[in-house]
Amino acid sequence: MFCGIRFPSPPSPAGLPLSWVTPVVNFPEDKLQELRGIDATIYVRFLRGCCKYICSDSIVSLIILVSLVFRLTPSNNLPRPISYPH
């Protein structure tokens, strides 16, 4: 009897809630193409590229924006402690 599943998924790794991310990121493309086909391989390659772009762009933007805030904020505009009248 054929159930439609030729290659069942391996069990989820035990441990932290996001412990599945490392095996997914390190999964080889040739094995993915062998198991799921060229469409899935190209889609996963696109998603990996998007993730790398977003991560690198976020890091660069964060560095630029933080340096601009520190450079352009006047020193007399720093928050002062609250003083209550006596």
Secondary structure, 3 states (H helix, E strand, C coil): CCCCCCCCCCCCCCCCCCCCHHHHHCCCHHHHHHHHCHHHHHHHHHHHHHHHHHHHHHHHHHHHHHHHHHHHCCHHHCCCCCCCCC
